[in-house]
Amino acid sequence: MQSALSRWFLPLIIMVIGAVIAFGLPLVLSNETYLLRLATSLALLITLASAWNQVGGFTGYPSFATAAFFGLGAYASAVMQQFGWSVFAGYAMAALCAALLSAPFGFAILRLKGHYFAIASLMLVSILREITTGWADVTGGGMGINLPGAGGDPLAIARISLEIMVMLAAFSVALSLVIAKGWLGFGLSCIRMNETAAVSAGIDAPRLKTIAFTISSAICGVAGAAYAGWIGYIDPSDVYDIMWSVRPIIAALIGGVGTVFGPVVGSVIYLVFEELMWRNLLTFGTGALGILIAILVLVMPGGVLPSLRKGKVS
C-alpha cells in the first residue's frame, strides 16, 4: 500500500500544481493577449513533447507521427462540434479516434526499427492529410473548418484555452511519471536498452510498445482538439504540419530524452529561443534558432537535465 501511495503521490501533486496554474495564470494575465498566447503555446508544446517522450524516450522509437494524431484529433473534435456535440464530447472523440488508429498502426510499424520506423511513422502524416483534404463533404477539404463559437470574445476564449491546455500538459507529465515508475515503464526501458534480451527474458515487447504508442497518440489527439478550440479554425496544412512532429522532438532532445521532466525543461528553453529569434531576427530567425539548438545539444548531448544531474557539461 505504501509503495502504491508513493507512486501516485507525485503525479497527484503535479495535477494539483497544474490546476493552480491553470486557474490562476489566466487571472494574472487577464488582458495580456501576447502572454496568454505564449503561455498556451508553451503548455501545448509540453503536452506534445511529454507524449512523444513516452514512445521516443522511454522506448527508443523515434516517432514522427505526432502531427498525424494531432491533426486527426483536431478534425475529430471539429466535426463532432459541427454536428452539435459538446466540446468535451469532441475531446473524447479525438482521443478515441487517435487510439483506434494508433493501436493497429503502431502494432504494425513498431516491428520496424531506426530510420525505417521513423519513415513509416512520417508517412501516416501525409496519408491523413490527403484523406482529410479529399473528404471535403465532412472536413471542408482544403477550405478547412470554422468551429462553432469561434466568433466569441477572443480574450475569454484565450483564457479558457490556457486553462484547458495547462491541465492537459499537467496530465501528460503526470501520466509520463506514472508510466516511468510502473510496470510499463520498466518494460519499455528494457526494450530501449536491449529489445532482443528483453524478449528473451519474457517481456512482451510488441504489446508494451503498442500500449505506449496508443497512449501517446491519444494525448496528441486531445491536444489537437484543444488547439482547434483555441484557434477556432483548422485546415489540413495547419494541423498536419510536420512541425507538430518536429518541435516536440527538439524540445525533448534539449531537456533530456527518456526523462520525465526533460520535455518540460526543453519546451521552456525551445520556446524562449524561438520567441527571441523571431522577435529580434525576423529574417534569419529559423536559421539562428537552429544554430542555437545545435550548440546546446553539442554542449549537453544528453540534454539539460541529465547533464545537470551529472554535475558537468562536456
Phi and psi restraints in degrees (value plus and minus 20) as a CYANA .aco file:
   2 GLN   PHI     -83.7   -43.7
   2 GLN   PSI     -62.5   -22.5
   3 SER   PHI     -85.2   -45.2
   3 SER   PSI     -57.2   -17.2
   4 ALA   PHI     -84.8   -44.8
   4 ALA   PSI     -62.6   -22.6
   5 LEU   PHI     -83.4   -43.4
   5 LEU   PSI     -62.8   -22.8
   6 SER   PHI     -86.4   -46.4
   6 SER   PSI     -52.3   -12.3
   7 ARG   PHI     -90.4   -50.4
   7 ARG   PSI     -52.0   -12.0
   8 TRP   PHI    -116.2   -76.2
   8 TRP   PSI     -30.3     9.7
   9 PHE   PHI     -84.8   -44.8
   9 PHE   PSI     -72.7   -32.7
  10 LEU   PHI     -84.9   -44.9
  10 LEU   PSI     -62.7   -22.7
  11 PRO   PHI     -77.8   -37.8
  11 PRO   PSI     -58.4   -18.4
  12 LEU   PHI     -86.2   -46.2
  12 LEU   PSI     -58.8   -18.8
  13 ILE   PHI     -81.6   -41.6
  13 ILE   PSI     -62.0   -22.0
  14 ILE   PHI     -80.5   -40.5
  14 ILE   PSI     -62.5   -22.5
  15 MET   PHI     -85.7   -45.7
  15 MET   PSI     -58.8   -18.8
  16 VAL   PHI     -85.4   -45.4
  16 VAL   PSI     -65.2   -25.2
  17 ILE   PHI     -81.1   -41.1
  17 ILE   PSI     -61.8   -21.8
  18 GLY   PHI     -79.9   -39.9
  18 GLY   PSI     -61.7   -21.7
  19 ALA   PHI     -85.2   -45.2
  19 ALA   PSI     -61.1   -21.1
  20 VAL   PHI     -82.5   -42.5
  20 VAL   PSI     -65.4   -25.4
  21 ILE   PHI     -85.9   -45.9
  21 ILE   PSI     -62.5   -22.5
  22 ALA   PHI     -80.8   -40.8
  22 ALA   PSI     -60.5   -20.5
  23 PHE   PHI    -116.7   -76.7
  23 PHE   PSI     -32.9     7.1
  24 GLY   PHI    -114.9   -74.9
  24 GLY   PSI     -59.9   -19.9
  25 LEU   PHI     -82.8   -42.8
  25 LEU   PSI     -63.3   -23.3
  26 PRO   PHI     -79.7   -39.7
  26 PRO   PSI     -49.7    -9.7
  27 LEU   PHI     -91.5   -51.5
  27 LEU   PSI     -59.9   -19.9
  28 VAL   PHI     -87.2   -47.2
  28 VAL   PSI     -59.6   -19.6
  29 LEU   PHI    -117.4   -77.4
  29 LEU   PSI       0.1    40.1
  30 SER   PHI     -60.1   -20.1
  30 SER   PSI     -67.5   -27.5
  31 ASN   PHI    -133.1   -93.1
  31 ASN   PSI      -9.5    30.5
  32 GLU   PHI    -111.4   -71.4
  32 GLU   PSI      67.4   107.4
  33 THR   PHI     -82.0   -42.0
  33 THR   PSI     -58.8   -18.8
  34 TYR   PHI     -85.1   -45.1
  34 TYR   PSI     -66.5   -26.5
  35 LEU   PHI     -88.6   -48.6
  35 LEU   PSI     -53.8   -13.8
  36 LEU   PHI     -82.0   -42.0
  36 LEU   PSI     -64.4   -24.4
  37 ARG   PHI     -84.3   -44.3
  37 ARG   PSI     -63.2   -23.2
  38 LEU   PHI     -84.4   -44.4
  38 LEU   PSI     -64.2   -24.2
  39 ALA   PHI     -85.4   -45.4
  39 ALA   PSI     -58.7   -18.7
  40 THR   PHI     -87.3   -47.3
  40 THR   PSI     -61.0   -21.0
  41 SER   PHI     -82.4   -42.4
  41 SER   PSI     -59.8   -19.8
  42 LEU   PHI     -84.7   -44.7
  42 LEU   PSI     -65.5   -25.5
  43 ALA   PHI     -82.0   -42.0
  43 ALA   PSI     -58.7   -18.7
  44 LEU   PHI     -84.8   -44.8
  44 LEU   PSI     -63.4   -23.4
  45 LEU   PHI     -85.4   -45.4
  45 LEU   PSI     -60.1   -20.1
  46 ILE   PHI     -81.0   -41.0
  46 ILE   PSI     -62.6   -22.6
  47 THR   PHI     -78.6   -38.6
  47 THR   PSI     -70.3   -30.3
  48 LEU   PHI     -89.5   -49.5
  48 LEU   PSI     -59.6   -19.6
  49 ALA   PHI     -86.3   -46.3
  49 ALA   PSI     -61.0   -21.0
  50 SER   PHI     -86.4   -46.4
  50 SER   PSI     -59.7   -19.7
  51 ALA   PHI     -85.0   -45.0
  51 ALA   PSI     -64.2   -24.2
  52 TRP   PHI     -82.1   -42.1
  52 TRP   PSI     -58.5   -18.5
  53 ASN   PHI     -82.1   -42.1
  53 ASN   PSI     -46.1    -6.1
  54 GLN   PHI     -85.1   -45.1
  54 GLN   PSI     -44.7    -4.7
  55 VAL   PHI    -126.8   -86.8
  55 VAL   PSI     -74.8   -34.8
  56 GLY   PHI     -89.1   -49.1
  56 GLY   PSI     -50.9   -10.9
  57 GLY   PHI    -114.3   -74.3
  57 GLY   PSI     -76.4   -36.4
  58 PHE   PHI     -86.8   -46.8
  58 PHE   PSI     -55.6   -15.6
  59 THR   PHI    -121.8   -81.8
  59 THR   PSI     -44.8    -4.8
  60 GLY   PHI      65.3   105.3
  60 GLY   PSI      -0.3    39.7
  61 TYR   PHI    -127.7   -87.7
  61 TYR   PSI      90.9   130.9
  62 PRO   PHI     -95.9   -55.9
  62 PRO   PSI      66.3   106.3
  63 SER   PHI     -99.9   -59.9
  63 SER   PSI     117.8   157.8
  64 PHE   PHI    -132.0   -92.0
  64 PHE   PSI      -1.9    38.1
  65 ALA   PHI    -108.8   -68.8
  65 ALA   PSI     -18.4    21.6
  66 THR   PHI     -73.6   -33.6
  66 THR   PSI     -65.5   -25.5
  67 ALA   PHI     -83.2   -43.2
  67 ALA   PSI     -52.3   -12.3
  68 ALA   PHI     -83.8   -43.8
  68 ALA   PSI     -68.9   -28.9
  69 PHE   PHI     -97.2   -57.2
  69 PHE   PSI     -48.7    -8.7
  70 PHE   PHI     -82.2   -42.2
  70 PHE   PSI     -69.5   -29.5
  71 GLY   PHI     -86.2   -46.2
  71 GLY   PSI     -60.7   -20.7
  72 LEU   PHI     -81.0   -41.0
  72 LEU   PSI     -63.4   -23.4
  73 GLY   PHI     -84.2   -44.2
  73 GLY   PSI     -59.8   -19.8
  74 ALA   PHI     -81.3   -41.3
  74 ALA   PSI     -65.7   -25.7
  75 TYR   PHI     -92.8   -52.8
  75 TYR   PSI     -57.5   -17.5
  76 ALA   PHI     -80.1   -40.1
  76 ALA   PSI     -64.3   -24.3
  77 SER   PHI     -87.1   -47.1
  77 SER   PSI     -64.5   -24.5
  78 ALA   PHI     -83.3   -43.3
  78 ALA   PSI     -64.0   -24.0
  79 VAL   PHI     -84.9   -44.9
  79 VAL   PSI     -62.5   -22.5
  80 MET   PHI     -80.6   -40.6
  80 MET   PSI     -61.6   -21.6
  81 GLN   PHI     -88.6   -48.6
  81 GLN   PSI     -52.2   -12.2
  82 GLN   PHI     -85.6   -45.6
  82 GLN   PSI     -48.6    -8.6
  83 PHE   PHI    -107.5   -67.5
  83 PHE   PSI     -11.0    29.0
  84 GLY   PHI      74.9   114.9
  84 GLY   PSI     -15.5    24.5
  85 TRP   PHI     -97.6   -57.6
  85 TRP   PSI     138.9   178.9
  86 SER   PHI     -93.3   -53.3
  86 SER   PSI     146.3   186.3
  87 VAL   PHI     -80.3   -40.3
  87 VAL   PSI     -65.0   -25.0
  88 PHE   PHI     -93.5   -53.5
  88 PHE   PSI     -46.9    -6.9
  89 ALA   PHI     -86.7   -46.7
  89 ALA   PSI     -55.5   -15.5
  90 GLY   PHI     -84.3   -44.3
  90 GLY   PSI     -59.3   -19.3
  91 TYR   PHI     -82.7   -42.7
  91 TYR   PSI     -63.4   -23.4
  92 ALA   PHI     -82.6   -42.6
  92 ALA   PSI     -61.5   -21.5
  93 MET   PHI     -86.4   -46.4
  93 MET   PSI     -56.0   -16.0
  94 ALA   PHI     -81.2   -41.2
  94 ALA   PSI     -66.7   -26.7
  95 ALA   PHI     -84.1   -44.1
  95 ALA   PSI     -61.4   -21.4
  96 LEU   PHI     -85.4   -45.4
  96 LEU   PSI     -66.3   -26.3
  97 CYS   PHI     -82.2   -42.2
  97 CYS   PSI     -64.2   -24.2
  98 ALA   PHI     -83.2   -43.2
  98 ALA   PSI     -62.2   -22.2
  99 ALA   PHI     -87.5   -47.5
  99 ALA   PSI     -63.0   -23.0
 100 LEU   PHI     -85.8   -45.8
 100 LEU   PSI     -52.7   -12.7
 101 LEU   PHI    -100.2   -60.2
 101 LEU   PSI     -61.0   -21.0
 102 SER   PHI     -91.3   -51.3
 102 SER   PSI     -50.3   -10.3
 103 ALA   PHI     -81.6   -41.6
 103 ALA   PSI     -76.7   -36.7
 104 PRO   PHI     -90.1   -50.1
 104 PRO   PSI     -56.9   -16.9
 105 PHE   PHI     -85.3   -45.3
 105 PHE   PSI     -64.7   -24.7
 106 GLY   PHI     -84.1   -44.1
 106 GLY   PSI     -62.0   -22.0
 107 PHE   PHI     -78.5   -38.5
 107 PHE   PSI     -54.7   -14.7
 108 ALA   PHI     -96.4   -56.4
 108 ALA   PSI     -70.9   -30.9
 109 ILE   PHI    -103.0   -63.0
 109 ILE   PSI     -38.5     1.5
 110 LEU   PHI     -92.7   -52.7
 110 LEU   PSI     -21.6    18.4
 111 ARG   PHI    -101.0   -61.0
 111 ARG   PSI     -36.1     3.9
 112 LEU   PHI    -105.4   -65.4
 112 LEU   PSI     144.8   184.8
 113 LYS   PHI    -156.5  -116.5
 113 LYS   PSI     139.3   179.3
 114 GLY   PHI      39.1    79.1
 114 GLY   PSI    -156.1  -116.1
 115 HIS   PHI     -89.3   -49.3
 115 HIS   PSI     -42.5    -2.5
 116 TYR   PHI     -85.3   -45.3
 116 TYR   PSI     -63.5   -23.5
 117 PHE   PHI     -85.2   -45.2
 117 PHE   PSI     -62.7   -22.7
 118 ALA   PHI     -79.8   -39.8
 118 ALA   PSI     -64.4   -24.4
 119 ILE   PHI     -86.0   -46.0
 119 ILE   PSI     -63.0   -23.0
 120 ALA   PHI     -82.1   -42.1
 120 ALA   PSI     -61.2   -21.2
 121 SER   PHI     -88.3   -48.3
 121 SER   PSI     -54.4   -14.4
 122 LEU   PHI     -88.1   -48.1
 122 LEU   PSI     -53.9   -13.9
 123 MET   PHI     -80.3   -40.3
 123 MET   PSI     -53.9   -13.9
 124 LEU   PHI     -81.9   -41.9
 124 LEU   PSI     -53.0   -13.0
 125 VAL   PHI     -81.3   -41.3
 125 VAL   PSI     -68.3   -28.3
 126 SER   PHI     -85.5   -45.5
 126 SER   PSI     -59.9   -19.9
 127 ILE   PHI     -82.8   -42.8
 127 ILE   PSI     -68.2   -28.2
 128 LEU   PHI     -87.3   -47.3
 128 LEU   PSI     -55.1   -15.1
 129 ARG   PHI     -83.2   -43.2
 129 ARG   PSI     -62.9   -22.9
 130 GLU   PHI     -87.6   -47.6
 130 GLU   PSI     -61.2   -21.2
 131 ILE   PHI     -82.8   -42.8
 131 ILE   PSI     -64.3   -24.3
 132 THR   PHI     -83.6   -43.6
 132 THR   PSI     -62.4   -22.4
 133 THR   PHI     -85.5   -45.5
 133 THR   PSI     -60.1   -20.1
 134 GLY   PHI     -96.7   -56.7
 134 GLY   PSI     -44.0    -4.0
 135 TRP   PHI    -109.6   -69.6
 135 TRP   PSI      39.1    79.1
 136 ALA   PHI     -85.0   -45.0
 136 ALA   PSI     -50.0   -10.0
 137 ASP   PHI     -80.8   -40.8
 137 ASP   PSI     -51.2   -11.2
 138 VAL   PHI    -122.2   -82.2
 138 VAL   PSI     -63.1   -23.1
 139 THR   PHI    -116.2   -76.2
 139 THR   PSI     -30.4     9.6
 140 GLY   PHI      64.1   104.1
 140 GLY   PSI     -21.1    18.9
 141 GLY   PHI      40.1    80.1
 141 GLY   PSI    -161.5  -121.5
 142 GLY   PHI     -89.3   -49.3
 142 GLY   PSI     -35.6     4.4
 143 MET   PHI     -96.7   -56.7
 143 MET   PSI     -38.2     1.8
 144 GLY   PHI      59.5    99.5
 144 GLY   PSI    -190.3  -150.3
 145 ILE   PHI    -152.1  -112.1
 145 ILE   PSI     112.3   152.3
 146 ASN   PHI    -111.3   -71.3
 146 ASN   PSI     106.0   146.0
 147 LEU   PHI     -99.7   -59.7
 147 LEU   PSI     123.7   163.7
 148 PRO   PHI     -78.5   -38.5
 148 PRO   PSI     117.6   157.6
 149 GLY   PHI      67.5   107.5
 149 GLY   PSI     -20.0    20.0
 150 ALA   PHI     -87.5   -47.5
 150 ALA   PSI     -39.0     1.0
 151 GLY   PHI    -109.9   -69.9
 151 GLY   PSI      -9.1    30.9
 152 GLY   PHI     -94.6   -54.6
 152 GLY   PSI    -190.5  -150.5
 153 ASP   PHI     -82.4   -42.4
 153 ASP   PSI      97.5   137.5
 154 PRO   PHI     -79.1   -39.1
 154 PRO   PSI     -59.5   -19.5
 155 LEU   PHI     -87.7   -47.7
 155 LEU   PSI     -58.8   -18.8
 156 ALA   PHI     -85.0   -45.0
 156 ALA   PSI     -62.6   -22.6
 157 ILE   PHI     -83.0   -43.0
 157 ILE   PSI     -61.4   -21.4
 158 ALA   PHI     -83.0   -43.0
 158 ALA   PSI     -61.8   -21.8
 159 ARG   PHI     -88.1   -48.1
 159 ARG   PSI     -63.7   -23.7
 160 ILE   PHI     -84.7   -44.7
 160 ILE   PSI     -60.9   -20.9
 161 SER   PHI     -83.0   -43.0
 161 SER   PSI     -58.8   -18.8
 162 LEU   PHI     -84.0   -44.0
 162 LEU   PSI     -63.5   -23.5
 163 GLU   PHI     -78.4   -38.4
 163 GLU   PSI     -68.0   -28.0
 164 ILE   PHI     -84.1   -44.1
 164 ILE   PSI     -64.3   -24.3
 165 MET   PHI     -88.1   -48.1
 165 MET   PSI     -57.8   -17.8
 166 VAL   PHI     -86.0   -46.0
 166 VAL   PSI     -62.4   -22.4
 167 MET   PHI     -84.3   -44.3
 167 MET   PSI     -57.1   -17.1
 168 LEU   PHI     -86.9   -46.9
 168 LEU   PSI     -59.9   -19.9
 169 ALA   PHI     -84.0   -44.0
 169 ALA   PSI     -63.6   -23.6
 170 ALA   PHI     -82.1   -42.1
 170 ALA   PSI     -61.3   -21.3
 171 PHE   PHI     -84.1   -44.1
 171 PHE   PSI     -61.9   -21.9
 172 SER   PHI     -82.6   -42.6
 172 SER   PSI     -63.2   -23.2
 173 VAL   PHI     -88.9   -48.9
 173 VAL   PSI     -64.4   -24.4
 174 ALA   PHI     -81.9   -41.9
 174 ALA   PSI     -61.2   -21.2
 175 LEU   PHI     -85.7   -45.7
 175 LEU   PSI     -58.3   -18.3
 176 SER   PHI     -79.9   -39.9
 176 SER   PSI     -59.8   -19.8
 177 LEU   PHI     -87.2   -47.2
 177 LEU   PSI     -61.4   -21.4
 178 VAL   PHI     -81.3   -41.3
 178 VAL   PSI     -63.9   -23.9
 179 ILE   PHI     -83.0   -43.0
 179 ILE   PSI     -67.3   -27.3
 180 ALA   PHI     -81.2   -41.2
 180 ALA   PSI     -54.8   -14.8
 181 LYS   PHI    -110.5   -70.5
 181 LYS   PSI     -25.8    14.2
 182 GLY   PHI    -126.2   -86.2
 182 GLY   PSI    -190.7  -150.7
 183 TRP   PHI     -83.5   -43.5
 183 TRP   PSI     -53.8   -13.8
 184 LEU   PHI     -86.5   -46.5
 184 LEU   PSI     -64.3   -24.3
 185 GLY   PHI     -82.8   -42.8
 185 GLY   PSI     -59.1   -19.1
 186 PHE   PHI     -81.9   -41.9
 186 PHE   PSI     -65.7   -25.7
 187 GLY   PHI     -84.1   -44.1
 187 GLY   PSI     -61.4   -21.4
 188 LEU   PHI     -85.8   -45.8
 188 LEU   PSI     -58.6   -18.6
 189 SER   PHI     -85.9   -45.9
 189 SER   PSI     -56.6   -16.6
 190 CYS   PHI     -84.0   -44.0
 190 CYS   PSI     -60.8   -20.8
 191 ILE   PHI     -84.0   -44.0
 191 ILE   PSI     -62.1   -22.1
 192 ARG   PHI     -83.2   -43.2
 192 ARG   PSI     -60.7   -20.7
 193 MET   PHI     -93.1   -53.1
 193 MET   PSI     -64.1   -24.1
 194 ASN   PHI    -184.9  -144.9
 194 ASN   PSI      77.2   117.2
 195 GLU   PHI     -86.1   -46.1
 195 GLU   PSI     -58.1   -18.1
 196 THR   PHI     -81.9   -41.9
 196 THR   PSI     -65.2   -25.2
 197 ALA   PHI     -86.0   -46.0
 197 ALA   PSI     -56.7   -16.7
 198 ALA   PHI     -83.3   -43.3
 198 ALA   PSI     -63.4   -23.4
 199 VAL   PHI     -84.7   -44.7
 199 VAL   PSI     -60.7   -20.7
 200 SER   PHI     -83.2   -43.2
 200 SER   PSI     -49.8    -9.8
 201 ALA   PHI    -102.1   -62.1
 201 ALA   PSI     -21.3    18.7
 202 GLY   PHI      81.1   121.1
 202 GLY   PSI     -13.3    26.7
 203 ILE   PHI     -99.1   -59.1
 203 ILE   PSI     109.9   149.9
 204 ASP   PHI    -102.1   -62.1
 204 ASP   PSI      61.8   101.8
 205 ALA   PHI     -79.3   -39.3
 205 ALA   PSI     -68.0   -28.0
 206 PRO   PHI     -77.0   -37.0
 206 PRO   PSI     -61.4   -21.4
 207 ARG   PHI     -87.3   -47.3
 207 ARG   PSI     -65.8   -25.8
 208 LEU   PHI     -85.7   -45.7
 208 LEU   PSI     -61.4   -21.4
 209 LYS   PHI     -84.0   -44.0
 209 LYS   PSI     -60.1   -20.1
 210 THR   PHI     -86.6   -46.6
 210 THR   PSI     -59.5   -19.5
 211 ILE   PHI     -81.3   -41.3
 211 ILE   PSI     -67.6   -27.6
 212 ALA   PHI     -82.5   -42.5
 212 ALA   PSI     -62.6   -22.6
 213 PHE   PHI     -84.2   -44.2
 213 PHE   PSI     -60.1   -20.1
 214 THR   PHI     -88.2   -48.2
 214 THR   PSI     -63.7   -23.7
 215 ILE   PHI     -81.2   -41.2
 215 ILE   PSI     -67.1   -27.1
 216 SER   PHI     -79.4   -39.4
 216 SER   PSI     -63.8   -23.8
 217 SER   PHI     -87.0   -47.0
 217 SER   PSI     -58.7   -18.7
 218 ALA   PHI     -82.6   -42.6
 218 ALA   PSI     -60.8   -20.8
 219 ILE   PHI     -83.2   -43.2
 219 ILE   PSI     -63.0   -23.0
 220 CYS   PHI     -82.2   -42.2
 220 CYS   PSI     -56.9   -16.9
 221 GLY   PHI     -83.1   -43.1
 221 GLY   PSI     -64.7   -24.7
 222 VAL   PHI     -86.1   -46.1
 222 VAL   PSI     -57.3   -17.3
 223 ALA   PHI     -81.4   -41.4
 223 ALA   PSI     -59.9   -19.9
 224 GLY   PHI     -83.3   -43.3
 224 GLY   PSI     -60.3   -20.3
 225 ALA   PHI     -83.8   -43.8
 225 ALA   PSI     -62.2   -22.2
 226 ALA   PHI     -85.0   -45.0
 226 ALA   PSI     -58.6   -18.6
 227 TYR   PHI     -83.4   -43.4
 227 TYR   PSI     -62.9   -22.9
 228 ALA   PHI     -80.4   -40.4
 228 ALA   PSI     -62.8   -22.8
 229 GLY   PHI     -86.0   -46.0
 229 GLY   PSI     -53.1   -13.1
 230 TRP   PHI     -90.5   -50.5
 230 TRP   PSI     -68.4   -28.4
 231 ILE   PHI     -96.9   -56.9
 231 ILE   PSI     -58.0   -18.0
 232 GLY   PHI      68.9   108.9
 232 GLY   PSI     -29.9    10.1
 233 TYR   PHI    -170.6  -130.6
 233 TYR   PSI     115.3   155.3
 234 ILE   PHI    -153.3  -113.3
 234 ILE   PSI     130.6   170.6
 235 ASP   PHI    -164.5  -124.5
 235 ASP   PSI     141.5   181.5
 236 PRO   PHI     -77.2   -37.2
 236 PRO   PSI     -57.9   -17.9
 237 SER   PHI     -87.7   -47.7
 237 SER   PSI     -42.9    -2.9
 238 ASP   PHI    -106.0   -66.0
 238 ASP   PSI     -80.6   -40.6
 239 VAL   PHI     -95.1   -55.1
 239 VAL   PSI     -38.6     1.4
 240 TYR   PHI    -122.8   -82.8
 240 TYR   PSI      -4.5    35.5
 241 ASP   PHI     -80.7   -40.7
 241 ASP   PSI     112.0   152.0
 242 ILE   PHI     -82.4   -42.4
 242 ILE   PSI     -39.5     0.5
 243 MET   PHI     -85.1   -45.1
 243 MET   PSI     -41.6    -1.6
 244 TRP   PHI     -87.8   -47.8
 244 TRP   PSI     -39.5     0.5
 245 SER   PHI    -111.4   -71.4
 245 SER   PSI     -56.1   -16.1
 246 VAL   PHI     -96.8   -56.8
 246 VAL   PSI     -65.5   -25.5
 247 ARG   PHI     -80.3   -40.3
 247 ARG   PSI     -63.5   -23.5
 248 PRO   PHI     -82.1   -42.1
 248 PRO   PSI     -55.4   -15.4
 249 ILE   PHI     -84.7   -44.7
 249 ILE   PSI     -65.9   -25.9
 250 ILE   PHI     -81.2   -41.2
 250 ILE   PSI     -64.1   -24.1
 251 ALA   PHI     -80.4   -40.4
 251 ALA   PSI     -63.3   -23.3
 252 ALA   PHI     -86.4   -46.4
 252 ALA   PSI     -59.5   -19.5
 253 LEU   PHI     -83.1   -43.1
 253 LEU   PSI     -61.2   -21.2
 254 ILE   PHI     -84.9   -44.9
 254 ILE   PSI     -67.1   -27.1
 255 GLY   PHI     -97.2   -57.2
 255 GLY   PSI     -55.9   -15.9
 256 GLY   PHI     116.0   156.0
 256 GLY   PSI      82.5   122.5
 257 VAL   PHI     -86.7   -46.7
 257 VAL   PSI     116.5   156.5
 258 GLY   PHI      67.1   107.1
 258 GLY   PSI     -23.2    16.8
 259 THR   PHI    -122.2   -82.2
 259 THR   PSI     133.0   173.0
 260 VAL   PHI     -90.6   -50.6
 260 VAL   PSI     -63.3   -23.3
 261 PHE   PHI    -118.1   -78.1
 261 PHE   PSI     -23.5    16.5
 262 GLY   PHI     -77.8   -37.8
 262 GLY   PSI     -66.9   -26.9
 263 PRO   PHI     -80.5   -40.5
 263 PRO   PSI     -50.0   -10.0
 264 VAL   PHI     -88.5   -48.5
 264 VAL   PSI     -70.6   -30.6
 265 VAL   PHI     -82.1   -42.1
 265 VAL   PSI     -64.8   -24.8
 266 GLY   PHI     -83.0   -43.0
 266 GLY   PSI     -56.8   -16.8
 267 SER   PHI     -85.2   -45.2
 267 SER   PSI     -61.4   -21.4
 268 VAL   PHI     -83.2   -43.2
 268 VAL   PSI     -67.8   -27.8
 269 ILE   PHI     -82.9   -42.9
 269 ILE   PSI     -65.7   -25.7
 270 TYR   PHI     -81.0   -41.0
 270 TYR   PSI     -66.3   -26.3
 271 LEU   PHI     -88.7   -48.7
 271 LEU   PSI     -56.3   -16.3
 272 VAL   PHI     -82.8   -42.8
 272 VAL   PSI     -67.4   -27.4
 273 PHE   PHI     -78.7   -38.7
 273 PHE   PSI     -65.9   -25.9
 274 GLU   PHI     -81.1   -41.1
 274 GLU   PSI     -65.7   -25.7
 275 GLU   PHI     -85.7   -45.7
 275 GLU   PSI     -62.3   -22.3
 276 LEU   PHI     -82.8   -42.8
 276 LEU   PSI     -61.9   -21.9
 277 MET   PHI     -86.9   -46.9
 277 MET   PSI     -64.7   -24.7
 278 TRP   PHI     -90.3   -50.3
 278 TRP   PSI     -52.2   -12.2
 279 ARG   PHI     -99.7   -59.7
 279 ARG   PSI     -52.1   -12.1
 280 ASN   PHI    -126.9   -86.9
 280 ASN   PSI     -43.8    -3.8
 281 LEU   PHI    -152.5  -112.5
 281 LEU   PSI      43.6    83.6
 282 LEU   PHI     -76.5   -36.5
 282 LEU   PSI     -63.7   -23.7
 283 THR   PHI     -90.4   -50.4
 283 THR   PSI     -59.2   -19.2
 284 PHE   PHI    -131.8   -91.8
 284 PHE   PSI       1.1    41.1
 285 GLY   PHI     -77.9   -37.9
 285 GLY   PSI     -66.2   -26.2
 286 THR   PHI     -85.1   -45.1
 286 THR   PSI     -63.5   -23.5
 287 GLY   PHI     -84.6   -44.6
 287 GLY   PSI     -63.9   -23.9
 288 ALA   PHI     -84.8   -44.8
 288 ALA   PSI     -58.7   -18.7
 289 LEU   PHI     -83.1   -43.1
 289 LEU   PSI     -62.7   -22.7
 290 GLY   PHI     -81.7   -41.7
 290 GLY   PSI     -61.2   -21.2
 291 ILE   PHI     -85.0   -45.0
 291 ILE   PSI     -64.4   -24.4
 292 LEU   PHI     -81.9   -41.9
 292 LEU   PSI     -62.6   -22.6
 293 ILE   PHI     -85.7   -45.7
 293 ILE   PSI     -61.4   -21.4
 294 ALA   PHI     -81.2   -41.2
 294 ALA   PSI     -62.8   -22.8
 295 ILE   PHI     -82.6   -42.6
 295 ILE   PSI     -64.0   -24.0
 296 LEU   PHI     -82.7   -42.7
 296 LEU   PSI     -62.5   -22.5
 297 VAL   PHI     -87.3   -47.3
 297 VAL   PSI     -55.6   -15.6
 298 LEU   PHI     -89.6   -49.6
 298 LEU   PSI     -59.5   -19.5
 299 VAL   PHI     -92.2   -52.2
 299 VAL   PSI     -58.5   -18.5
 300 MET   PHI    -143.2  -103.2
 300 MET   PSI      56.3    96.3
 301 PRO   PHI     -81.3   -41.3
 301 PRO   PSI     -47.0    -7.0
 302 GLY   PHI    -109.0   -69.0
 302 GLY   PSI     -23.8    16.2
 303 GLY   PHI      84.5   124.5
 303 GLY   PSI     144.0   184.0
 304 VAL   PHI     -83.8   -43.8
 304 VAL   PSI     -70.4   -30.4
 305 LEU   PHI     -82.6   -42.6
 305 LEU   PSI     -69.8   -29.8
 306 PRO   PHI     -80.1   -40.1
 306 PRO   PSI     -56.6   -16.6
 307 SER   PHI     -87.0   -47.0
 307 SER   PSI     -60.7   -20.7
 308 LEU   PHI     -86.7   -46.7
 308 LEU   PSI     -56.0   -16.0
 309 ARG   PHI     -87.0   -47.0
 309 ARG   PSI     -54.6   -14.6
 310 LYS   PHI     -93.9   -53.9
 310 LYS   PSI     -38.7     1.3
 311 GLY   PHI      57.5    97.5
 311 GLY   PSI      -1.3    38.7
 312 LYS   PHI    -172.2  -132.2
 312 LYS   PSI     132.4   172.4
 313 VAL   PHI    -141.3  -101.3
 313 VAL   PSI      98.7   138.7
